[in-house]
C-alpha cells in the first residue's frame, strides 16, 4: 500500500466514530497494539525533543525500506505515534521525507489535541521525516 492509501484507510476508520471520546479510545487501543521499541533504544539519543510526553523513536533501514519502532509513556501519544508508524513504516526514505501527511488534518487530530500535544505531534512528524532524509543520504552515499 502507498502512503496515501494508508492515510485514506485511516480517514475512513476515523469517520466511523461519532465523537472524539470514541476517537481517543481508538487511539489508546492503537497504542496498546504498538510493537514495542527495543529497550536499547529507550535512551536520550532516540527521545523526540519537543514532546510533552516522552517518546522514543528508532528507524532501521532494511531492503531500501524504513521500519520504525517507538514507545511513549503516555497512552494518547503512543496511539499517535502508532498512527504515524502505520503510515510511514515500510516505505523508502525518500517517500517518508516527502510525504504529505494530510490525514492528520482530515481526521481533525491537531485541533483535538492540547497545544503541547499538538507541538509533540509536529515534533514526531519532523523527526520521522528527518530519519527519512538521513537514511536517503546514507543510502546514496
Backbone as numpy.savetxt, mean C-alpha at the origin, in Angstrom:
# Nx Ny Nz CAx CAy CAz Cx Cy Cz
-3.12 -9.55 -13.75 -3.95 -8.34 -13.75 -3.08 -7.10 -13.75
-3.54 -6.09 -14.45 -2.81 -4.82 -14.45 -3.12 -4.05 -13.16
-2.32 -3.03 -12.92 -2.55 -2.16 -11.76 -3.94 -1.55 -11.84
-4.34 -1.08 -13.02 -5.66 -0.46 -13.16 -6.79 -1.47 -12.98
-6.63 -2.68 -13.44 -7.66 -3.71 -13.24 -7.85 -4.01 -11.76
-6.75 -4.06 -11.03 -6.83 -4.31 -9.58 -7.52 -3.13 -8.89
-7.17 -1.91 -9.29 -7.81 -0.72 -8.71 -9.32 -0.74 -8.97
-9.71 -1.09 -10.19 -11.13 -1.14 -10.53 -11.86 -2.19 -9.69
-11.18 -3.30 -9.43 -11.75 -4.36 -8.59 -11.97 -3.84 -7.16
-11.01 -3.12 -6.64 -11.12 -2.55 -5.29 -12.26 -1.53 -5.23
-12.37 -0.70 -6.25 -13.45 0.30 -6.30 -14.80 -0.42 -6.25
-14.94 -1.50 -7.01 -16.19 -2.28 -7.00 -16.47 -2.87 -5.63
-15.44 -3.37 -4.98 -15.61 -3.95 -3.64 -16.10 -2.89 -2.66
-15.53 -1.70 -2.72 -15.91 -0.65 -1.78 -17.30 -0.10 -2.07
-17.76 -0.17 -3.31 -19.12 0.27 -3.66 -20.17 -0.63 -3.02
-19.80 -1.83 -2.66 -20.70 -2.79 -2.03 -21.16 -2.30 -0.65
-20.30 -1.52 0.02 -20.61 -1.07 1.38 -21.36 0.25 1.36
-22.36 0.37 2.25 -23.19 1.56 2.31 -22.58 2.71 3.10
-21.85 2.39 4.16 -21.29 3.47 4.97 -19.84 3.19 5.31
-19.20 4.24 5.85 -17.77 4.14 6.11 -17.43 3.25 7.29
-18.34 3.00 8.19 -18.04 2.06 9.28 -17.82 0.67 8.70
-18.64 0.30 7.72 -18.46 -1.00 7.06 -17.15 -1.04 6.27
-16.81 0.08 5.66 -15.55 0.16 4.90 -14.35 0.05 5.83
-14.44 0.68 7.00 -13.36 0.56 7.99 -13.22 -0.90 8.44
-14.35 -1.55 8.67 -14.32 -2.97 9.06 -13.64 -3.80 7.98
-13.93 -3.48 6.71 -13.31 -4.20 5.60 -11.80 -3.94 5.57
-11.40 -2.70 5.80 -9.97 -2.38 5.86 -9.27 -3.16 6.97
-9.92 -3.24 8.12 -9.36 -3.98 9.25 -9.20 -5.45 8.88
-10.20 -6.00 8.21 -10.14 -7.40 7.77 -8.99 -7.62 6.78
-8.81 -6.69 5.85 -7.70 -6.78 4.91 -6.37 -6.77 5.64
-6.27 -5.92 6.64 -5.04 -5.85 7.44 -4.75 -7.14 8.18
-5.80 -7.78 8.67 -5.61 -9.06 9.38 -5.09 -10.15 8.46
-5.41 -10.04 7.16 -4.99 -11.06 6.20 -3.68 -10.72 5.49
-3.07 -9.60 5.87 -1.81 -9.20 5.25 -0.70 -10.15 5.68
-0.01 -10.76 4.71 1.14 -11.60 5.09 2.18 -10.72 5.78
2.65 -11.18 6.92 3.54 -10.36 7.73 4.93 -10.23 7.13
5.51 -9.08 7.36 6.88 -8.81 6.96 7.81 -9.66 7.83
8.91 -10.09 7.28 9.91 -10.82 8.05 10.42 -9.91 9.17
10.58 -10.47 10.35 10.98 -9.68 11.53 12.26 -8.88 11.30
13.16 -9.40 10.46 14.42 -8.68 10.22 14.21 -7.32 9.57
13.06 -7.13 8.93 12.77 -5.85 8.27 11.97 -4.89 9.14
11.68 -5.29 10.36 10.97 -4.39 11.28 12.00 -3.57 12.05
12.68 -2.72 11.27 13.72 -1.87 11.84 13.55 -0.45 11.30
14.41 0.44 11.76 14.30 1.85 11.37 14.51 2.06 9.87
15.31 1.21 9.23 15.56 1.36 7.80 14.31 1.12 6.97
13.38 0.33 7.48 12.17 -0.02 6.74 10.92 0.69 7.27
11.12 1.55 8.24 10.01 2.31 8.82 9.68 3.49 7.90
8.40 3.64 7.58 7.98 4.74 6.70 7.88 6.01 7.54
8.61 7.01 7.11 8.59 8.30 7.80 7.32 9.06 7.40
6.74 9.78 8.35 5.57 10.59 8.05 4.25 9.94 8.41
4.31 8.73 8.96 3.09 8.04 9.39 2.90 8.23 10.89
1.67 8.44 11.29 1.33 8.54 12.71 1.60 7.20 13.38
1.21 6.13 12.71 1.44 4.78 13.19 2.79 4.31 12.67
3.27 3.24 13.25 4.52 2.66 12.74 4.17 1.70 11.62
4.79 1.92 10.46 4.57 1.07 9.29 5.93 0.68 8.74
6.15 -0.62 8.63 7.38 -1.12 8.05 7.06 -1.67 6.66
7.92 -1.37 5.70 7.70 -1.79 4.32 9.01 -2.32 3.75
8.92 -3.47 3.11 10.09 -4.06 2.45 9.71 -4.40 1.01
10.63 -4.12 0.09 10.43 -4.46 -1.32 11.52 -5.42 -1.75
11.12 -6.42 -2.49 12.06 -7.41 -3.00 11.84 -7.56 -4.50
12.91 -7.52 -5.27 12.83 -7.66 -6.72 13.13 -9.10 -7.09
12.17 -9.76 -7.72 12.35 -11.15 -8.16 11.71 -11.31 -9.53
12.46 -11.84 -10.48 11.96 -12.04 -11.83 11.38 -10.76 -12.43
12.08 -9.65 -12.21 11.72 -8.33 -12.76 10.43 -7.76 -12.17
9.91 -8.37 -11.10 8.70 -7.87 -10.45 8.99 -7.61 -8.97
8.32 -6.61 -8.44 8.52 -6.22 -7.04 7.47 -6.89 -6.17
7.93 -7.47 -5.08 7.03 -8.02 -4.08 7.21 -7.22 -2.79
6.11 -6.69 -2.31 6.13 -5.90 -1.08 5.62 -6.74 0.08
6.22 -6.53 1.25 5.67 -7.04 2.51 5.66 -5.86 3.48
4.75 -5.92 4.44 4.62 -4.79 5.37 3.97 -5.25 6.66
4.01 -4.34 7.62 3.29 -4.53 8.87 3.08 -3.14 9.48
2.12 -3.04 10.37 1.85 -1.80 11.08 1.35 -2.13 12.47
1.52 -1.18 13.37 1.02 -1.37 14.73 -0.40 -0.84 14.90
-1.03 -0.39 13.80 -2.41 0.12 13.84 -3.25 -0.63 12.81
-4.45 -1.06 13.21 -5.26 -1.94 12.36 -5.75 -1.27 11.07
-6.19 -0.02 11.13 -6.65 0.67 9.92 -5.47 0.88 8.97
-4.36 1.33 9.51 -3.16 1.56 8.71 -2.69 0.26 8.07
-2.78 -0.82 8.79 -2.40 -2.12 8.24 -3.30 -2.49 7.06
-4.57 -2.15 7.15 -5.50 -2.39 6.05 -5.18 -1.52 4.84
-4.77 -0.29 5.09 -4.42 0.63 4.01 -3.19 0.12 3.26
-2.17 -0.29 4.01 -0.96 -0.79 3.35 -1.26 -2.11 2.64
-2.19 -2.89 3.17 -2.59 -4.14 2.50 -3.22 -3.82 1.13
-4.04 -2.77 1.06 -4.63 -2.34 -0.21 -3.55 -1.92 -1.20
-2.61 -1.12 -0.72 -1.54 -0.65 -1.60 -0.68 -1.80 -2.11
-0.40 -2.75 -1.24 0.37 -3.93 -1.65 -0.40 -4.73 -2.68
-1.69 -4.88 -2.46 -2.51 -5.62 -3.42 -2.45 -5.00 -4.81
-2.44 -3.67 -4.86 -2.41 -2.96 -6.14 -1.02 -3.03 -6.79
0.02 -2.84 -6.02 1.35 -2.64 -6.60 2.25 -3.87 -6.62
2.08 -4.77 -5.68 2.96 -5.94 -5.61 2.78 -6.83 -6.84
3.88 -7.37 -7.32 3.83 -8.27 -8.46 3.98 -7.55 -9.80
4.24 -6.26 -9.75 4.41 -5.48 -10.98 5.86 -5.05 -11.11
6.22 -4.55 -12.28 7.59 -4.13 -12.52 7.87 -2.83 -11.77
9.15 -2.57 -11.48 9.49 -1.30 -10.82 8.99 -0.08 -11.59
9.07 -0.14 -12.92 8.62 0.98 -13.74 7.12 1.20 -13.62
6.36 0.11 -13.64 4.90 0.22 -13.49 4.55 0.85 -12.14
5.26 0.45 -11.10 5.01 0.97 -9.75 5.35 2.45 -9.67
6.51 2.80 -10.21 6.97 4.19 -10.14 6.02 5.14 -10.87
5.38 4.66 -11.94 4.54 5.54 -12.75 3.03 5.30 -12.57
2.67 4.49 -11.60 1.26 4.16 -11.39 0.46 5.38 -10.94
-0.72 5.52 -11.52 -1.69 6.53 -11.09 -2.67 5.82 -10.17
-2.53 6.05 -8.89 -3.36 5.33 -7.91 -4.68 6.06 -7.69
-5.52 6.01 -8.70 -6.80 6.71 -8.68 -7.82 6.08 -7.74
-7.63 4.84 -7.37 -8.61 4.17 -6.50 -8.74 4.86 -5.14
-7.66 5.49 -4.69 -7.67 6.15 -3.37 -8.75 7.23 -3.33
-8.81 8.04 -4.38 -9.84 9.09 -4.44 -11.21 8.51 -4.75
-11.26 7.52 -5.62 -12.55 6.96 -6.05 -13.30 6.27 -4.91
-12.56 5.65 -3.98 -13.26 5.00 -2.85 -13.45 5.98 -1.69
-12.90 7.20 -1.83 -13.08 8.22 -0.80 -12.19 8.03 0.42
-11.10 7.30 0.22 -10.24 6.96 1.35 -9.63 8.19 2.01
-9.05 9.06 1.22 -8.33 10.21 1.79 -9.22 11.10 2.64
-10.44 11.37 2.15 -11.30 12.28 2.91 -11.95 11.63 4.13
-11.83 10.31 4.26 -12.38 9.64 5.43 -11.30 9.24 6.44
-10.12 9.78 6.24 -9.03 9.55 7.19 -8.75 10.85 7.94
-8.23 10.72 9.14 -7.80 11.92 9.86 -6.65 12.55 9.08
-6.38 13.83 9.29 -5.28 14.46 8.56 -3.93 13.74 8.74
-3.67 13.25 9.94 -2.40 12.56 10.16 -2.37 11.21 9.43
-3.50 10.50 9.41 -3.55 9.23 8.66 -3.47 9.49 7.16
-4.08 10.56 6.71 -4.03 10.93 5.30 -2.58 11.23 4.89
-1.85 11.93 5.74 -0.43 12.18 5.49 0.34 10.87 5.45
-0.03 9.96 6.32 0.62 8.64 6.34 0.37 7.88 5.05
-0.85 7.97 4.53 -1.18 7.33 3.26 -0.29 7.88 2.15
-0.15 9.19 2.10 0.72 9.82 1.10 2.16 9.33 1.26
2.62 9.20 2.49 3.97 8.71 2.75 4.15 7.26 2.30
3.13 6.43 2.52 3.20 5.03 2.08 3.30 4.94 0.56
2.45 5.70 -0.13 2.47 5.69 -1.60 3.82 6.19 -2.10
4.31 7.27 -1.51 5.59 7.85 -1.91 6.72 6.83 -1.73
6.73 6.13 -0.60 7.79 5.17 -0.34 7.73 3.99 -1.32
6.54 3.53 -1.64 6.41 2.42 -2.59 6.87 2.84 -3.98
6.54 4.07 -4.38 6.99 4.57 -5.68 8.51 4.77 -5.69
9.07 5.22 -4.56 10.52 5.36 -4.46 11.22 4.00 -4.57
10.65 2.98 -3.96 11.19 1.63 -4.14 11.14 1.25 -5.62
10.04 1.57 -6.29 9.93 1.28 -7.72 11.03 1.98 -8.51
11.24 3.27 -8.25 12.28 4.02 -8.95 13.67 3.45 -8.66
13.92 3.17 -7.40 15.23 2.65 -7.01 15.51 1.28 -7.62
14.52 0.41 -7.59 14.71 -0.92 -8.15 14.79 -0.88 -9.67
14.11 0.06 -10.30 14.22 0.23 -11.76 15.64 0.65 -12.12
16.18 1.59 -11.36 17.55 2.06 -11.61 18.55 0.94 -11.38
18.34 0.17 -10.33 19.24 -0.94 -9.99 19.18 -2.02 -11.09
17.98 -2.27 -11.60 17.79 -3.28 -12.64 18.48 -2.86 -13.94
18.44 -1.55 -14.23 19.05 -1.04 -15.47 20.57 -0.90 -15.37
21.09 -0.90 -14.16 22.54 -0.70 -13.96 23.34 -1.94 -14.34
